[in-house]
């Protein structure tokens, strides 16, 4: 957690530098526009509008930011340490380390970081580093303080190979949903900034002008959410097969089963609405956000306060 905290600080410093750099660029551009307008007798109109849009790629100072490099490096180190701790927990338990809420939080946050780092090799999403490391810090902190339990033997229903398959795929799906959630939040903020800028009003979150456009963020969120949806579909199917092996029925309307289906329905609606109904912009973003909210509700509230056959929180 300490290394994740340092990574969070490094990413936060980068965001602060972005905002400062955009402010300086706006001031410089405004000064140039005023000079040109004065020399032209005020005839130039378009030069008074700022064009401080900065693309987040390797060709800009932001892509080469030392804070970004430090943040990513620290995230990789923290991920390795977390995987080592999770493996040691599994060795101590003599099984896979995701049989209760504490262990699932350890494994789940590690998978979220893994998904982020893997996607990072294809698309430059380092601007999401603050969100990813912040989310992991919060979840690990809550798990350490509220979910920790000693190693205990598995209940009979969990003594199955489906524990490895079903839960791991669900965790992997959650990692992609979390990344889609982060992109959707950034999309909403960027969409609002673009609307304000079009209305020639002042924009407070200047660092957003260094991020990709809302359309690009929306497309990225859609792609990673599709991957998460495919994995969640397999989770739903594998859970039904496991339920038949353990309890003699594929579906029993248990609370956990119902919420798994609700999550599947939300993301199915999100993908269908965007692909066939032309939902774009803030509406699609809110669906993705609601979907991840349902995932978190399923992991926390359902596990802690709803009784059923899936009551394996360990608390």
Secondary structure in CASP SS format (residue, H / E / C, confidence):
PFRMAT SS
TARGET T0000
AUTHOR 0000-0000-0000
METHOD secondary structure of the structure
MODEL  1
X C 1.00
X H 1.00
X H 1.00
X H 1.00
X H 1.00
X H 1.00
X H 1.00
X H 1.00
X H 1.00
X H 1.00
X H 1.00
X H 1.00
X H 1.00
X H 1.00
X H 1.00
X H 1.00
X H 1.00
X H 1.00
X H 1.00
X H 1.00
X H 1.00
X H 1.00
X H 1.00
X H 1.00
X H 1.00
X H 1.00
X H 1.00
X H 1.00
X H 1.00
X H 1.00
X H 1.00
X H 1.00
X H 1.00
X H 1.00
X H 1.00
X H 1.00
X H 1.00
X H 1.00
X H 1.00
X C 1.00
X C 1.00
X C 1.00
X C 1.00
X C 1.00
X C 1.00
X H 1.00
X H 1.00
X H 1.00
X C 1.00
X C 1.00
X C 1.00
X C 1.00
X C 1.00
X C 1.00
X C 1.00
X C 1.00
X C 1.00
X C 1.00
X C 1.00
X C 1.00
X C 1.00
X C 1.00
X C 1.00
X C 1.00
X C 1.00
X H 1.00
X H 1.00
X H 1.00
X H 1.00
X H 1.00
X H 1.00
X H 1.00
X H 1.00
X H 1.00
X H 1.00
X H 1.00
X H 1.00
X H 1.00
X H 1.00
X H 1.00
X H 1.00
X H 1.00
X H 1.00
X H 1.00
X H 1.00
X H 1.00
X H 1.00
X H 1.00
X H 1.00
X H 1.00
X H 1.00
X H 1.00
X H 1.00
X C 1.00
X C 1.00
X C 1.00
X C 1.00
X C 1.00
X C 1.00
X C 1.00
X H 1.00
X H 1.00
X H 1.00
X H 1.00
X H 1.00
X H 1.00
X H 1.00
X H 1.00
X H 1.00
X H 1.00
X H 1.00
X H 1.00
X H 1.00
X H 1.00
X H 1.00
X H 1.00
X H 1.00
X H 1.00
X H 1.00
X H 1.00
X C 1.00
X C 1.00
X C 1.00
X C 1.00
X C 1.00
X H 1.00
X H 1.00
X H 1.00
X H 1.00
X H 1.00
X H 1.00
X H 1.00
X H 1.00
X H 1.00
X H 1.00
X H 1.00
X H 1.00
X H 1.00
X H 1.00
X H 1.00
X H 1.00
X H 1.00
X H 1.00
X H 1.00
X H 1.00
X H 1.00
X H 1.00
X C 1.00
X C 1.00
X C 1.00
X C 1.00
X C 1.00
X C 1.00
X C 1.00
X C 1.00
X H 1.00
X H 1.00
X H 1.00
X C 1.00
X C 1.00
X C 1.00
X H 1.00
X H 1.00
X H 1.00
X H 1.00
X H 1.00
X H 1.00
X H 1.00
X H 1.00
X H 1.00
X H 1.00
X H 1.00
X H 1.00
X H 1.00
X H 1.00
X H 1.00
X H 1.00
X H 1.00
X H 1.00
X H 1.00
X H 1.00
X H 1.00
X H 1.00
X H 1.00
X H 1.00
X H 1.00
X H 1.00
X H 1.00
X H 1.00
X H 1.00
X H 1.00
X H 1.00
X H 1.00
X H 1.00
X H 1.00
X H 1.00
X H 1.00
X H 1.00
X C 1.00
X C 1.00
X C 1.00
X C 1.00
X C 1.00
X C 1.00
X C 1.00
X H 1.00
X H 1.00
X H 1.00
X H 1.00
X H 1.00
X C 1.00
X C 1.00
X C 1.00
X H 1.00
X H 1.00
X H 1.00
X H 1.00
X H 1.00
X H 1.00
X H 1.00
X H 1.00
X H 1.00
X H 1.00
X H 1.00
X H 1.00
X H 1.00
X H 1.00
X H 1.00
X H 1.00
X H 1.00
X H 1.00
X H 1.00
X H 1.00
X H 1.00
X H 1.00
X H 1.00
X H 1.00
X H 1.00
X H 1.00
X H 1.00
X H 1.00
X H 1.00
X H 1.00
X H 1.00
X H 1.00
X H 1.00
X H 1.00
X C 1.00
X C 1.00
X C 1.00
X C 1.00
X C 1.00
X C 1.00
X C 1.00
X H 1.00
X H 1.00
X H 1.00
X H 1.00
X H 1.00
X H 1.00
X H 1.00
X H 1.00
X H 1.00
X H 1.00
X H 1.00
X H 1.00
X H 1.00
X H 1.00
X H 1.00
X H 1.00
X H 1.00
X H 1.00
X H 1.00
X H 1.00
X H 1.00
X H 1.00
X C 1.00
X C 1.00
X C 1.00
X C 1.00
X C 1.00
X H 1.00
X H 1.00
X H 1.00
X H 1.00
X H 1.00
X H 1.00
X H 1.00
X H 1.00
X H 1.00
X H 1.00
X H 1.00
X H 1.00
X H 1.00
X H 1.00
X H 1.00
X H 1.00
X H 1.00
X H 1.00
X H 1.00
X H 1.00
X H 1.00
X H 1.00
X H 1.00
X H 1.00
X C 1.00
X C 1.00
X C 1.00
X C 1.00
X C 1.00
X C 1.00
X C 1.00
X C 1.00
X C 1.00
X C 1.00
END
